[in-house]
Amino acid sequence: MKKTVLVTGCAGFIGYHLTNRLLKKKYTVIGIDNINNYYSTKLKKDRVKQIKINDKNKKFHFYRCNLKNFNKQKKLFKKYKPTYVVNLAAQAGVRYSIENPMAYVDSNLVGFTNILELSRHFNVKHLIYASTSSVYGASKKYPYNENDIASHPIAFYGATKRANELMAHSYSYLYKLPTTGLRFFTVYGPWGRPDMALFKFVQNIIKNKTINVFNKGKHTRDFTYIDDIVESIIRLVNKAPKSSRNLLFNDPSESSAPFRILNIGNNKPVKLMEYIKEIELQLKIKAKIKFLPIQKGDIQTTFASKKKLVKITGYSPKTNITHGISKFIKWFLIYYKILNVK
């Protein structure tokens, strides 16, 4: 008998794809999203519509709800008693956190506290939550390993996600709530976010508009295709950590807790300019590029170790950018009804 999974942020990029996969595997999914206007609400609503179209077994139940609303969420926990919770709802974006930090406090700190409280009170068997590669800050120790110190994030977004990891550890230790934090590395693919580089690049190149390339194009990113992210999560859902020596810190005084942190990345960093060249190749359009200085909060290089993920799940993210970019462009052209690319 399949279990019930509560997915927060189900109208988001990763949440959309994860929800579809869970439904294909015949889980019952309780989807929560507040459909905020950080980016196109139409895109978010269209994702929910598509989930409902794909839901052949009618096991998807959607609720528009803000993570700050503890009482509404409590009613959902009480009604459905989810076996697992995957918390993907968050205020995302490194650059926006500089402009509007309070949005991150509300969603990433207050909202996550509500999720922790409800998960422990309703005896959730495994809480999986989104963290980010941004917690590593400007570290130049490559590849990033989960045991590395991550105490100096250089953007407030990364700081709130690092706080989530620490908050989760306290609940794992105090209440034996099994938690797994996932440090995502530059996720991309169909139905992606309009504020992310691939979306902006494709959109502007097609329109013959200039693309802004920060850090004069010297960025390197461990681009991770959405299917690799989702497959990793699917394999982790029923693999809750057991109480053992903490896997995040190399501190002999650390107490045991059912807690872990995992990177989900490709382990193959790609230079940003190579990424742009691949987009140009597939669109058959030369990009107009404006090179700009590095932005505050930006990390020059990300590079994930995936050894721990492979050891636990047996799965290794491996999609290359040629395939991933091709899939995104195909979706983009269909979704926006672009018939001719000149």
C-alpha positions in Angstrom: 0.0 0.0 0.0 1.4 3.4 -1.1 1.9 6.2 1.4 0.9 9.8 1.5 3.5 12.5 0.7 2.9 16.1 1.5 4.8 18.3 -1.0 5.2 22.0 -0.2 5.9 24.2 -3.2 4.2 21.8 -5.5 3.6 24.6 -8.1 7.3 25.4 -8.1 9.8 24.1 -10.6 11.2 21.1 -8.6 7.8 20.6 -6.8 6.0 20.2 -10.1 8.3 17.5 -11.5 8.5 15.7 -8.1 4.7 15.6 -7.7 4.2 14.1 -11.2 6.7 11.4 -10.4 5.2 10.6 -7.1 1.8 10.3 -8.7 3.1 8.0 -11.4 4.4 5.8 -8.6 0.9 5.9 -7.2 1.6 7.8 -4.0 -1.2 10.1 -2.7 0.2 13.6 -2.9 -1.0 16.6 -0.8 0.3 19.7 -2.6 0.7 23.0 -0.9 1.7 26.3 -2.6 0.9 29.9 -2.0 1.3 30.9 -5.7 3.1 34.1 -4.9 4.2 36.6 -7.5 8.0 36.3 -7.2 7.7 35.2 -10.8 4.8 34.5 -13.2 1.8 33.2 -11.3 0.5 32.0 -14.7 3.4 29.6 -15.0 2.7 28.3 -11.5 -1.0 27.8 -12.1 -0.2 26.1 -15.4 2.0 23.6 -13.6 -0.8 22.8 -11.2 -3.2 22.4 -14.1 -0.8 20.0 -15.8 -0.4 18.0 -12.7 -4.1 17.5 -12.5 -4.2 16.5 -16.1 -1.5 13.9 -15.5 -3.1 12.6 -12.3 -5.0 9.6 -13.8 -5.6 8.0 -10.4 -7.0 11.2 -8.8 -4.5 11.0 -5.9 -3.5 14.7 -6.0 -5.0 17.2 -3.6 -4.0 20.8 -4.0 -4.3 23.5 -1.4 -3.3 27.2 -1.8 -1.6 27.9 1.5 1.3 30.0 2.8 3.8 28.2 5.0 3.3 31.0 7.6 -0.3 29.8 8.1 0.3 27.2 10.8 -3.4 26.5 11.5 -4.3 25.8 7.9 -1.4 23.5 7.6 -2.3 21.8 10.8 -5.7 21.0 9.5 -4.1 19.4 6.4 -1.8 17.3 8.5 -4.6 16.2 10.7 -6.8 15.3 7.8 -4.3 13.4 5.7 -1.7 12.3 8.2 1.2 12.3 5.7 3.8 9.6 6.0 6.4 11.7 4.4 7.0 15.4 3.9 9.1 17.0 1.1 9.5 20.7 1.9 10.4 22.5 -1.4 8.5 25.8 -0.7 10.8 28.6 -0.1 11.7 32.1 -1.2 14.4 31.3 -3.7 17.0 33.5 -5.4 20.4 34.8 -4.3 20.0 38.3 -5.8 16.5 38.9 -4.6 17.5 38.2 -1.0 19.6 41.3 -1.1 16.6 43.4 -2.1 13.9 41.8 0.0 15.4 39.8 3.0 12.1 39.8 4.9 10.5 37.5 2.3 13.2 34.9 3.2 12.5 35.3 6.9 8.8 34.7 6.4 9.1 31.6 4.2 12.5 30.1 4.9 12.6 30.6 8.7 9.1 31.0 10.0 7.5 28.7 7.4 10.2 26.0 7.9 9.7 26.1 11.7 6.0 25.4 11.1 6.9 22.4 9.0 9.3 21.1 11.6 6.7 21.4 14.4 3.9 19.8 12.4 6.2 17.0 11.2 7.2 16.0 14.7 3.7 16.3 16.2 2.2 14.2 13.5 5.0 11.6 13.6 6.2 12.0 10.0 8.5 9.2 9.1 10.8 11.3 7.0 11.1 15.0 6.4 13.1 15.9 3.3 13.8 19.6 2.7 15.5 21.8 0.1 18.8 23.4 1.0 21.2 24.9 -1.5 24.8 24.8 -2.7 24.9 28.5 -1.6 25.6 27.4 2.0 29.2 26.7 1.0 29.7 30.4 0.4 32.9 31.4 -1.3 34.7 28.2 -0.3 37.4 27.2 -2.8 37.8 23.6 -1.5 36.5 21.5 -4.4 34.5 19.4 -4.8 32.2 20.6 -2.0 31.8 17.9 0.5 28.9 17.7 3.0 31.4 17.5 5.9 33.0 20.7 4.9 32.4 23.7 7.1 29.5 25.8 5.7 29.4 28.6 8.3 30.1 31.5 6.0 27.4 31.9 3.3 27.8 35.1 1.4 24.1 35.8 0.6 21.2 36.0 2.9 19.4 33.3 1.0 22.2 30.8 1.7 22.2 31.9 5.3 18.5 31.1 5.7 19.0 27.6 4.1 22.0 27.0 6.4 19.7 27.9 9.3 17.2 25.3 8.0 19.9 22.6 8.3 20.7 23.6 11.9 17.0 23.8 12.8 16.4 20.4 11.3 19.3 19.0 13.3 17.9 20.3 16.5 14.5 18.6 15.8 16.2 15.4 14.8 18.2 15.4 18.0 15.4 16.5 20.4 12.5 14.6 18.9 14.1 11.9 16.8 12.5 13.3 13.7 14.3 11.8 10.7 15.4 14.7 8.4 17.4 14.9 5.2 18.5 18.3 3.8 19.3 18.4 0.1 21.9 20.9 -1.2 20.7 21.4 -4.8 23.3 22.6 -7.4 22.0 24.9 -10.2 18.9 22.9 -11.2 17.6 23.4 -14.8 15.1 21.9 -17.2 11.6 22.1 -18.7 9.1 24.2 -16.7 12.1 26.0 -15.1 12.0 29.4 -13.3 12.0 32.6 -15.3 14.5 34.2 -12.9 17.2 31.6 -13.7 20.0 32.0 -16.2 18.9 29.3 -18.8 15.4 30.8 -19.0 16.6 34.4 -19.4 19.3 33.4 -21.9 16.9 31.4 -24.2 14.2 34.0 -23.9 16.5 37.0 -24.8 18.5 35.2 -27.5 15.3 34.2 -29.3 14.1 37.8 -29.2 17.5 39.0 -30.4 18.0 40.9 -27.1 21.3 41.3 -25.2 22.0 38.8 -22.4 23.7 40.0 -19.2 26.6 37.8 -18.3 28.0 38.6 -14.8 31.6 38.1 -13.6 32.6 38.7 -17.2 31.6 35.1 -18.0 34.1 33.5 -15.6 31.4 31.6 -13.6 31.5 27.8 -13.4 28.5 25.9 -12.4 27.6 22.3 -11.5 24.5 22.3 -13.6 22.0 19.6 -12.5 19.2 18.4 -14.7 15.7 18.3 -13.1 15.2 14.5 -13.8 18.4 13.8 -11.8 17.1 15.8 -8.9 13.7 14.1 -8.9 15.1 10.6 -9.2 17.4 11.3 -6.2 14.5 12.5 -4.1 12.2 9.6 -5.1 14.9 7.1 -4.0 15.4 9.0 -0.7 11.7 9.3 0.4 11.6 5.9 2.1 15.2 5.9 3.1 15.0 7.9 6.3 18.3 8.3 8.2 18.7 6.4 11.5 20.3 7.8 14.6 24.0 7.9 14.0 27.0 10.1 14.4 26.1 13.5 12.8 27.2 13.6 9.2 27.5 17.3 8.8 30.1 18.3 11.4 33.5 16.8 12.2 33.0 17.5 15.9 33.6 14.6 18.3 31.2 16.1 20.9 28.3 16.0 18.4 25.4 13.9 19.6 23.7 11.3 17.4 20.5 12.1 15.6 18.5 10.7 12.6 19.8 13.6 10.4 21.8 13.9 7.2 22.8 16.4 4.6 23.3 15.4 0.9 24.6 17.2 -2.1 22.6 16.7 -5.3 24.9 17.8 -8.2 26.4 16.4 -11.4 30.0 16.5 -10.1 30.9 18.0 -13.5 31.2 21.8 -13.4 30.7 23.6 -16.7 32.0 27.0 -17.6 29.2 29.5 -18.1 30.5 30.5 -21.5 30.4 26.8 -22.7 26.8 26.6 -21.4 25.9 29.7 -23.5 27.7 28.3 -26.6 25.5 25.2 -26.3 22.4 27.3 -26.2 23.6 29.2 -29.3 24.3 26.0 -31.1 20.9 24.5 -30.4 19.0 27.7 -31.2 21.3 28.4 -34.2 21.5 32.1 -33.0 24.5 34.0 -31.9 24.0 35.7 -28.6 24.5 39.4 -28.0 26.4 39.5 -24.8 27.0 42.3 -22.3 29.7 41.3 -19.8 29.2 42.7 -16.3 31.1 42.6 -13.0 30.3 39.9 -10.4 27.2 40.6 -8.4 27.1 40.7 -4.6 26.3 37.3 -3.2 27.4 35.4 -6.3 29.7 32.4 -6.0 32.2 32.0 -8.8 32.4 28.2 -8.9 30.1 25.4 -7.6 31.3 21.7 -7.7 29.4 19.0 -5.8 30.8 15.7 -4.4 28.0 13.1 -5.0 29.7 10.2 -3.3 27.3 10.2 -0.3 24.2 10.4 -2.6 25.4 7.5 -4.7 26.3 5.4 -1.6 22.8 5.9 -0.1 20.6 5.8 -3.2 22.7 3.9 -5.8 21.9 6.7 -8.2 24.4 9.1 -9.8 23.2 12.3 -11.5 24.6 12.2 -15.0 22.6 14.2 -17.6 24.8 16.3 -19.8 24.1 19.9 -20.8 23.5 19.0 -24.4 20.5 16.8 -23.5 19.3 19.1 -20.7 19.3 22.3 -22.7 17.7 20.6 -25.6 14.8 19.4 -23.4 14.4 22.9 -22.0 14.3 24.6 -25.4 11.8 22.2 -26.7 9.5 22.9 -23.8 10.1 26.6 -24.0 9.1 26.8 -27.7 6.0 24.7 -27.1 4.8 26.5 -24.0 5.3 30.0 -25.4 3.9 28.9 -28.8 7.0 30.0 -30.7 6.8 28.5 -34.2 9.8 30.0 -35.8 13.2 30.8 -34.3 15.2 33.2 -36.5 
